[in-house]
């Protein structure tokens, strides 16, 4: 009863699933999520395909030893730079909520998660001068979007000797609430606000594998396809957008009893969306590659969850273009730690990440703090 | 934790850069100019009679118009009831007051001359019939308006032999009628109070009641009377020229302008500003320094002169008219045009009037579709037609997704 209550409390927490916002998320579907827990974020994402707290690889659910609910919060501070100026921004999100646990037979682990698929939060302000009546008039425009696409995953893993296979079903849903405001410096013109809501729906499936290649080496593979996304604008179907297939590979090596290193690569065929996005007036999209490398150093071998030191870095290309031929990129370095308490019934993980994003003259420097809480009732 | 707590307030707005950061594109602002439907801009007169307005006009040699005013006071009773008995009284003195509402403050030496006129004066009075009574032998007194006074009340008190000028014989009907003219250092005009606005002339008689053995407060009484009728007359009444659109004047003219809002605006435009531009035929005549208001009202149904107009303040617009100016008069009619767009029953029409109606020297004549050579090539006196300038924005093309 107490277990069920704790799980229900966690699921009831605000699950505004979204990752970090970015000016580079203005076009297309926004900023794609990386589906990582704070623990994996601290390793640059390299441990993501082995991490049961992340929603990247269903086979990783096998690492869940007892019913576990986890919740992630994220706060970022950004310096944004583009040809129109600079700004210091901040926002907070709750990008991942998950619950997983083994069945009675032990080989089968089931899990639910609610994570960010793509985030499209932005607000751009511009100043311009118009001449509608032969007299220059200064206008102030603000275009903003709130919302994104969330990924609700139902998955499971099954252990087969030295291998674990997993599969999951994904429901993609969400919306963007778009708003355009214009006000005039001269009060004789009325200010104007226009709104639209674009909602999305789709489904996807993913398969994963984790195999131990000896006592020190493990590899993971994940493949996912998301079909297409139905797009409704103000309750009217306006089209479909093909979603990418995802292929990920990762390797983890335990160099010593204290040090484990991992590397991973995830490739997504976002170019599948290109023609559909061009038809809507967007600039288009391109395939992405996310490469990461990181490690975990245990400060206490007998209690591996007590303040381990995690570190890592990643390089990624981002799918949605601001200008033709100029694909945005992201480079990040990260570090973090965690601890458990109450006889491992509770745990916290933290990750600090510094990101450089760039697409030509559009640049961002992001300091990001991820904070995760897990409960094992 | 501190960083999380301190960062709870989001700050998401950053500088925009188009076209890269403008999904969907720009807000398109468009300006269109409409003229009234050809020949469907009309002037109607007679909404407010002279004297039914909130002021009376008096002038002397004023180029705009020559006016005289008249008041007919309520009857003064020939007795006063004291202790259930009607008592006669003796008039000790009489006070007459006039209220100055507007004058040309640059003209000094203003004097209002009060005359006693026939107590039968009524709405049929004409300038010749009234002016003929304003002779020196009928002068009651002259009220000097101080040069420092722009608005206010002037008063004269009559005593002794002067009381004969306002004597009301017992055998008569007890009605005093006053005619008003004016003189000043230069030709000018003045607007004075009227019964409609409760600031017309007053006629107060201070009397001693024929009764003994009582207090002074009962014996000494004041009988204050106000007009039951007032009017003013114009030497040369001007009728609206059908070639133009007229508002104001002693004929209380109004103009009805009908437009046809394009379907493209009705369907999907977001109107941010609409102004009605009116081109005066000549410099707008009026009393310098006096304020006249051009008012526009949405029309609820197009029934010509009797079209009902909106009483909703959201659809009533106004602006001050500058006297002696020939500049284009601009009236902000944004809310009214938005009503045309939103309502399927409201006609695309606007009714113009000049306030206070029948109570101002200001009378504006504007060009019409019949005087605009672009619309009526045969126009004999070319003056541009009204123009409705609408600035609107097309719907923002939100990018899907």
Interface residues (C-beta under 8 A of the other chain):
Chain A: X21 X23 X26 X27 X28 X29 X73 X75 X77 X80 X82 X83 X84 X85 X86 X87 X88 X89 X90 X91 X92 X120 X121 X122 X123 X124 X125 X126 X130 X132 X133 X139 X141 X142 X143 X144 X176 X178 X180 X182 X184 X188 X189 X190 X191 X192 X194 X196 X198 X200 X229 X231 X233 X238 X239 X241 X277 X280 X281 X282 X283 X322 X323 X362 X369 X371
Chain B: X1 X3 X4 X7 X8 X9 X10 X11 X12 X13 X14 X15 X16 X17 X18 X20 X21 X22 X23 X24 X25 X26 X27 X29 X30 X31 X270 X271 X272 X273 X275 X332 X334 X389 X391 X393 X395 X396 X397 X398 X399 X400 X401
